[in-house]
Every structure is written in C-alpha cells, then in structure tokens.
Amino acid sequence: MHDNDGADTSAIMDRGQYEDAKMPWDQATWRNEALGWAARELTARGLRESGTARRGVRLRPWSVLVRIPVEGAATTSTSVWLKANPPAGAFEAPLTAALARWVPEYVLEPLAVDADRGWSLLPDGGELFRQVLDRTPTDPRAWEEPLRQYATMQRTLVPYTKDLEQLGVPSARTTALPQVFDETVEFIRSVMEQTAALRHPAPDVDPTTLRALRPRLLNWSEELADLGIPDSLDHSDLHDGQLFNPEPGRYTFFDWGDAAVSHPFCSFLVPAGRVTERYGPDALPRLRDAYLEPWTTNGRTSKELRRALTLAGRLGVVGRAVSWGRHFPGASDETRAAGAAESARWLRQLSYEEPPF
C-alpha cells in the first residue's frame, strides 16, 4: 500500500530522529528495484516473502535496513534482512561477502550481494550480544570471549589489507591518519560554510581549534606506527548491538558500514566506552588483556601492546569522525550539519589529557 507520494505504508517504519530526511526508500522506483532484487534472490534459494507478517523498515541517512519475513522449506528462520548503503559505504556489500570467504567462523554469510549498488541480503544472525548482556547486567566478563575472537579475526585478516582496499574499504592506515584527519576537518569546515544559515553545527565546532590538535595526533600516529603492529580491518563501531551470539561460545560480527583499513587496536575504542558506561572503568583492564591476548604471539611485550592500545584508543576517534560523512545523496543541510557536528565531537576528544584506557 502506498500514499500519493509513493511512500510505502504497508511496513512498520522506524525513521529515528530523521523524519524529514530524504531516503531512497521513499522513491517507489528505487524501492521496487531493491525489493524485486531481494525477491529474486530469495526465490533462487527456495524462499519467498511471507504474506502473514509486515516488513520492518529502519531508515537512516547512512543506511536502509528492511526486515523481510520469509517462509519456505529451505529455512528455519522467519526473517532475512535487506541492507542498502550510500555510495560512500557501498563497500560493505562486497566486504561482507569477502569476509564470509576469509573468516567464515566470525561473520554472517550473506545470501546475496549487489556490489555495484551496495545492497546485501543477510540471514537472521540469532541473538544479539546486547540481549546476552541484559541477562548478566553486572558481569563485564561476558565481553572477554567476543573481544578475544574479534582480535583473532583481525590478526587473520592482516594479509588481506590490500584486498580490502581493492574492495573499496576506506584506507586510514596508521601512517596516513594525519592526512585522514586533515580531510575530515576540511569536510567539517565545508559543511559549516554551506549550512551557516542554520546556525548549526554549534559554535564550539571550530575547524581552527580542531586543526590545533594535529601536532599531538601526528606524534601519536608516528609512535604507534613505530611499534610495528600491522594494519588490519577496523570495524570502527563495535558496540554490543553489532555482534550476535548464535550459540554458546560463538560470536559473529556484522554491520561493517563504518569500517576502514587502519590500526586494528582502534577497534577497542567503542567497546571500551560502552563497557565503562555500563560497568565503570575498573572493568577495562581485564577486557583490555582479553583483547590483546591474540596479539602476544609475535614476541611483543605486554607493555608494548598496552602502549599501542592506549595510542590507538586516542587515534580511533578519527575513524569515528570520518563515518559521519557517509550519507545518501540528497541529504538535507540539517542532516549534513548534524553529521559534521558529530565528526567534530569525536575529533575534539583528541584534546583530552587522560587516555581513554
């Protein structure tokens, strides 16, 4: 069912805080092409969309996510997921397929991908890790094994860094972080200039102040590179809603739209923040050591690894800042300005005197 503007009114819609944002889903032609592609891929696998349940649609300026109820003899799952990324994040589709070949035990295997259009069709991944944590709300040790497995996956992917970049995964290698920082500050300046009439971003989003942080970033990135830990895949947003716990002792990682080829330890920034919010800072040393354990086999000392993790924790804010510029074409000035403000908020953390962990 559609209204006069072609919008889909037959699905359960979630637009979050972006009620007025322009999304490709709102265009009937785009929506029909995406759903038609998903239907053909389902048919090829002996599946079909169920007529007894409504789709669930989550719309954000950086992704379209559609839960499609399915039925058929080939599945015990009740849903699959169609994900569409903007051009700047379209690498997620081929990346997801490649990870399923290289590290299948740690990721979801997509049912289908359209690399050119940035579309993925994914199976249901089971129980979210967040749901596991809700059952054990006072025990941070639940994070130990997923962090250990994630680090093991990163080590396995070290030989594939050039392949990752050829897939379109953004390059933010340790030695290039100052350049990525410069490009991000320029993005913030440009958006601020173009949206000045909105009086947004806030006055404290000052590109000049951000540029003043470059010397310390340069020093940290040089020291981190000198420690010799090779670049790998950085998820860049590894919180408790970005991994599944499909069975005891097994974890699968997903949602790679913010990923980059960078220092692997940058990935610890986001889970460290979530752990601190939920359990307090005293939980971090044990989880830090669980994450670092798979990296101890190359003769590096615990002191060197912990120093590298501290430096990467500072520098990981650059990856978080970059991701806020990956929007669908036609994003409103308000959406772009909000993204620039978030980018600046992350970069300002470079000014903090105390390391994050």
C-alpha positions in Angstrom: 0.0 0.0 0.0 1.4 3.4 -1.0 0.3 7.0 -0.4 0.1 9.6 -3.1 3.8 10.3 -2.9 4.7 6.7 -3.5 5.7 6.1 0.1 5.3 2.5 1.5 2.6 2.5 4.1 2.4 -1.3 4.4 5.6 -1.6 6.5 6.4 -0.8 10.1 8.6 2.3 9.8 11.4 3.5 12.0 12.9 6.8 11.0 14.5 7.6 14.3 15.3 11.3 14.6 15.2 11.7 10.8 11.5 12.1 10.0 12.2 14.7 7.3 15.4 13.2 5.8 15.4 12.2 2.1 15.8 8.4 1.8 15.9 6.3 -1.3 13.3 4.0 0.2 10.8 6.8 -0.3 11.2 6.6 -4.1 8.9 4.0 -5.5 11.2 3.1 -8.4 14.2 2.5 -6.0 12.1 0.6 -3.5 10.6 -1.7 -6.2 14.0 -2.4 -7.7 15.5 -3.3 -4.3 12.6 -5.5 -3.2 12.5 -7.1 -6.6 16.1 -8.0 -6.4 15.6 -9.4 -2.9 12.6 -11.4 -4.1 14.6 -12.9 -7.0 17.5 -13.9 -4.7 15.1 -15.5 -2.2 13.3 -17.5 -5.0 16.7 -18.8 -6.1 17.2 -20.2 -2.6 13.8 -21.7 -2.3 12.4 -18.9 -0.1 9.6 -16.3 -0.5 8.4 -13.4 1.4 5.7 -14.3 3.9 2.3 -12.7 3.5 1.4 -13.1 7.1 3.7 -10.5 8.6 4.7 -7.0 7.8 8.1 -5.8 6.8 10.1 -3.7 9.2 11.9 -0.8 7.7 14.6 1.2 9.5 15.7 4.4 7.7 18.8 6.4 8.5 20.8 8.9 6.3 23.5 6.3 6.2 21.5 3.1 5.6 18.2 1.4 4.7 17.5 -1.8 6.6 14.5 -3.9 5.8 13.4 -6.9 7.8 11.6 -9.3 5.3 9.5 -12.1 6.8 10.1 -15.3 4.9 8.9 -18.8 4.5 9.9 -21.9 2.6 11.3 -25.3 3.1 14.9 -24.1 2.8 14.9 -22.1 6.1 14.2 -22.4 9.8 14.5 -18.6 10.1 11.5 -16.3 10.0 13.3 -13.3 8.6 16.0 -12.1 6.3 17.5 -8.6 6.1 17.9 -6.3 3.1 20.5 -3.6 3.7 21.3 -0.7 1.3 24.3 1.6 1.8 25.0 5.0 0.3 27.8 5.3 -2.3 30.4 6.1 0.3 29.5 3.0 2.2 28.7 0.7 -0.7 31.9 -1.3 0.0 30.0 -3.0 2.8 28.3 -5.4 0.4 31.4 -6.8 -1.2 33.3 -6.7 2.1 30.6 -8.8 3.8 30.9 -11.4 1.0 34.7 -11.4 1.2 34.7 -11.8 5.0 32.5 -14.8 4.6 35.2 -16.4 2.5 38.2 -15.4 4.6 36.9 -15.6 8.1 33.6 -17.5 7.9 33.5 -18.5 11.6 33.4 -14.9 12.7 30.8 -13.3 10.3 27.4 -13.7 8.7 27.4 -15.3 5.3 25.2 -13.1 3.0 22.5 -14.8 1.0 23.4 -12.4 -1.9 25.1 -9.1 -2.5 24.9 -6.5 -5.3 28.4 -4.8 -5.0 27.6 -2.1 -7.6 24.5 -0.9 -5.8 25.7 -1.5 -2.3 22.9 -4.0 -1.5 23.2 -7.0 0.8 20.7 -9.7 1.7 21.6 -11.3 5.0 20.2 -14.1 7.1 19.0 -13.6 10.6 22.0 -13.8 12.9 20.4 -15.1 16.1 20.6 -13.4 19.5 22.3 -10.1 19.8 25.1 -9.8 22.3 23.2 -6.9 23.8 20.5 -9.3 24.8 23.1 -11.6 26.5 24.4 -8.6 28.5 20.9 -7.7 29.6 20.7 -11.2 31.3 24.0 -10.7 33.1 23.9 -6.9 33.7 26.7 -6.9 36.4 29.3 -9.2 34.8 31.7 -7.5 32.4 33.5 -10.8 31.9 30.9 -11.5 29.2 32.9 -9.3 26.9 36.1 -11.3 27.2 35.5 -14.0 24.7 33.9 -11.8 22.0 36.8 -9.4 22.2 39.3 -12.3 22.0 37.6 -13.7 19.0 37.4 -10.3 17.3 41.1 -9.8 17.8 41.8 -13.2 16.4 39.7 -12.4 13.3 41.7 -9.1 12.9 45.0 -11.0 13.0 43.8 -13.4 10.4 42.9 -10.5 8.1 46.3 -8.8 8.2 47.4 -10.4 4.9 44.2 -9.2 3.2 44.7 -5.4 3.7 45.4 -4.7 0.1 42.4 -6.9 -0.9 40.2 -5.0 1.5 41.2 -1.6 -0.1 40.6 -3.0 -3.6 37.0 -3.8 -2.4 36.6 -0.1 -1.7 37.1 -0.3 2.1 38.4 3.2 3.1 42.1 3.4 3.8 43.0 5.0 7.1 46.4 3.3 7.7 48.3 4.3 10.8 50.8 6.4 8.9 48.0 8.1 6.9 45.9 9.1 9.9 47.2 12.8 9.9 46.0 13.1 6.2 42.6 11.5 7.1 42.4 14.0 10.0 43.0 16.9 7.6 40.4 15.7 5.2 37.9 15.3 8.0 38.5 18.8 9.3 38.1 20.1 5.8 34.8 18.2 5.5 33.6 19.9 8.7 34.7 23.3 7.5 33.0 22.9 4.2 29.7 21.7 5.7 29.7 24.5 8.2 30.3 27.1 5.5 27.5 25.7 3.3 25.0 25.5 6.2 25.9 28.6 8.1 22.4 29.9 7.8 21.2 27.0 10.0 23.4 28.2 12.9 24.4 24.6 13.2 26.9 22.9 14.0 27.2 24.5 17.4 29.7 27.4 17.9 32.2 25.0 19.6 32.7 23.1 16.3 35.6 25.3 15.3 37.9 23.9 12.5 40.7 26.2 13.7 40.6 24.7 17.1 40.5 21.2 15.6 43.5 21.9 13.4 45.4 22.9 16.5 45.2 19.2 17.6 47.1 18.0 14.7 50.6 18.0 16.2 49.7 15.6 19.0 47.8 13.4 16.5 51.0 13.3 14.4 53.2 12.4 17.3 50.8 9.6 18.4 50.4 8.1 14.9 54.2 8.1 14.4 54.8 6.4 17.8 52.1 3.9 17.1 53.5 3.1 13.6 57.0 2.6 15.2 55.6 -0.2 17.4 55.2 -2.3 14.3 51.8 -3.8 14.7 50.4 -4.2 11.1 47.2 -2.6 9.9 44.1 -4.7 9.6 40.3 -4.2 9.4 38.9 -1.8 12.0 35.1 -2.2 12.5 35.1 1.4 14.0 31.7 0.9 15.8 32.0 -2.3 17.6 29.3 -1.9 20.3 27.1 -4.6 21.8 24.5 -4.3 19.1 27.0 -5.1 16.3 27.6 -8.8 17.1 25.5 -11.9 17.5 25.8 -14.7 20.0 24.1 -17.5 17.9 25.3 -20.3 20.2 27.3 -20.6 23.4 30.9 -19.6 22.9 30.4 -18.3 19.3 30.2 -14.7 18.2 29.6 -13.2 14.7 30.4 -9.6 13.9 28.3 -7.6 11.4 27.4 -4.0 10.2 30.7 -3.0 8.5 29.5 0.3 7.1 31.9 2.3 9.2 34.9 0.1 8.6 38.3 1.1 7.5 41.8 -0.4 6.9 43.6 1.0 9.9 45.4 0.1 13.1 43.5 -2.8 14.4 43.6 -1.6 18.0 41.4 1.4 17.1 38.5 -1.0 17.3 38.8 -1.1 21.1 37.7 2.5 21.5 34.0 1.9 21.1 33.6 -1.3 23.2 35.8 0.3 25.9 33.4 3.3 26.0 30.4 1.0 26.3 32.0 -1.1 29.0 32.9 2.0 31.0 29.3 3.3 30.7 27.8 0.0 31.8 30.3 -1.3 34.4 32.7 1.5 35.3 36.4 1.9 34.4 37.6 -0.9 36.7 36.3 -3.5 34.2 38.6 -2.3 31.5 42.0 -3.9 32.4 40.7 -7.4 32.3 38.9 -6.8 29.0 41.9 -5.0 27.6 44.1 -8.0 28.3 41.5 -10.4 26.7 41.6 -8.3 23.5 45.4 -8.2 23.5 45.9 -11.9 24.2 45.8 -13.0 20.5 48.5 -10.4 19.7 51.1 -11.7 22.1 52.5 -14.4 19.9 54.9 -12.2 17.9 57.3 -11.5 20.7 55.9 -8.1 21.7 55.8 -7.4 25.4 52.7 -6.6 27.3 54.0 -3.1 27.9 54.4 -2.5 24.2 50.9 -3.9 23.4 49.3 -1.8 26.2 51.0 1.3 25.0 49.8 0.6 21.4 46.3 0.2 22.7 46.4 3.5 24.5 47.6 5.3 21.4 45.1 3.6 19.2 42.4 4.5 21.6 43.2 8.1 21.2 43.5 7.9 17.4 40.4 5.7 16.9 38.3 8.9 17.2 39.4 9.8 13.6 37.7 6.7 12.2 34.5 7.5 14.1 34.6 11.1 12.9 35.0 10.1 9.2 32.0 7.8 9.2 29.6 10.7 9.9 30.1 12.0 6.3 28.7 8.8 4.6 25.2 9.8 3.7 22.8 9.1 0.9 22.9 11.6 -2.0 20.5 14.5 -1.4 20.9 14.6 2.3 19.4 17.8 3.7 21.5 20.6 5.0 20.3 19.8 8.5 21.4 16.1 8.2 24.8 17.1 6.8 25.3 19.7 9.5 24.4 17.2 12.2 26.9 14.8 10.7 29.7 17.5 10.7 28.9 18.3 14.4 29.2 14.6 15.3 32.5 14.4 13.4 33.8 17.4 15.3 32.6 16.0 18.6 34.8 12.9 18.0 37.8 14.9 16.9 37.6 17.1 20.0 38.4 14.0 22.1 42.0 14.4 20.8 42.3 17.3 23.3 41.6 15.1 26.3 44.6 14.9 28.6 43.8 11.5 30.0 43.9 8.4 27.7 40.6 6.6 27.3 42.0 3.4 28.8 
